[in-house]
């Protein structure tokens, strides 16, 4: 599954992070990944198994988020900007009611 998102220049996460060179906090990228995952299985619960941030993301960048199933319940995450990897990791899919 794939989705694109252009980071709004006025995103509230940029406030104070950092004043001279705004950088999107990694937690915002992970939140976008979880939103994408929920479109795959809306009734499932999702958790972040692993995350790595390779490059900073700034205001106005267009990101491509990709999720691919590695095996049942484990999904690989890739986030790119202009074909360059900015973040990667994996998400776990839990059935409704499972921990």
Wavefront OBJ file of the C-alpha trace (Angstrom):
o trace
v 0.000 0.000 0.000
v 1.208 3.460 -0.842
v 0.217 7.039 0.010
v 1.645 10.504 -0.530
v 1.612 13.356 1.947
v 2.962 16.870 1.563
v 4.077 18.191 4.927
v 2.264 21.490 5.554
v 4.663 24.360 6.165
v 2.464 25.456 9.064
v 2.269 22.013 10.718
v 2.141 22.608 14.499
v 4.951 20.093 15.099
v 7.437 22.573 13.615
v 6.832 25.087 16.419
v 10.029 25.048 18.445
v 11.478 22.065 16.549
v 13.763 23.872 15.593
v 13.323 27.639 15.151
v 16.226 28.196 12.730
v 15.793 24.937 10.805
v 12.379 23.302 11.156
v 12.536 19.496 11.279
v 9.475 17.275 11.440
v 9.584 15.101 14.582
v 9.782 11.387 13.831
v 6.629 10.733 15.829
v 4.653 12.608 13.151
v 5.974 10.252 10.459
v 5.029 7.270 12.602
v 1.553 8.694 13.141
v 1.094 9.015 9.368
v 2.250 5.402 8.946
v -0.280 4.206 11.521
v -3.051 6.156 9.759
v -2.123 4.423 6.509
v -2.077 1.032 8.234
v -5.564 1.623 9.612
v -6.886 1.939 6.062
v -5.659 -1.628 5.462
v -7.325 -3.141 8.515
v -9.560 -0.627 10.309
v -10.596 -3.050 13.063
v -7.053 -4.156 13.901
v -4.764 -2.524 16.409
v -1.327 -1.506 15.194
v 1.980 -1.013 16.964
v 5.390 0.162 15.891
v 7.866 -2.709 16.033
v 10.908 -0.784 14.827
v 11.715 2.672 13.446
v 14.798 4.322 11.999
v 15.069 7.891 10.755
v 17.677 8.332 8.023
v 17.170 11.955 6.931
v 15.451 15.040 8.322
v 12.100 16.104 6.849
v 11.250 19.776 6.482
v 8.227 21.906 5.652
v 6.713 21.422 2.202
v 8.388 18.095 1.453
v 6.275 15.505 -0.336
v 6.622 12.085 1.233
v 5.724 8.674 -0.154
v 4.764 6.188 2.544
v 4.814 2.506 1.598
v 3.656 -0.495 3.595
v 4.318 -4.052 2.446
v 3.419 -7.233 4.279
v 6.490 -9.268 5.235
v 4.485 -12.073 6.837
v 1.171 -12.381 8.639
v 0.909 -9.483 11.060
v 4.254 -7.831 10.207
v 4.498 -4.947 7.756
v 7.585 -3.199 6.405
v 7.497 0.614 6.331
v 9.428 2.846 3.945
v 9.117 6.646 3.800
v 10.752 8.439 0.886
v 11.136 12.021 -0.269
v 12.183 12.504 -3.892
v 13.154 8.798 -4.018
v 15.486 9.176 -1.021
v 14.773 7.089 2.055
v 13.985 9.308 5.055
v 12.575 6.671 7.438
v 12.056 2.930 7.644
v 10.804 0.364 10.076
v 8.073 -2.147 10.698
v 4.548 -2.234 12.074
v 2.729 -5.079 13.796
v -0.905 -5.796 13.135
v -2.867 -7.171 16.095
v -6.324 -8.617 15.741
v -9.113 -6.723 17.447
v -8.945 -7.284 21.185
v -5.410 -8.742 21.093
v -2.590 -7.066 23.084
l 1 2 3 4 5 6 7 8 9 10 11 12 13 14 15 16 17 18 19 20 21 22 23 24 25 26 27 28 29 30 31 32 33 34 35 36 37 38 39 40 41 42 43 44 45 46 47 48 49 50 51 52 53 54 55 56 57 58 59 60 61 62 63 64 65 66 67 68 69 70 71 72 73 74 75 76 77 78 79 80 81 82 83 84 85 86 87 88 89 90 91 92 93 94 95 96 97 98 99
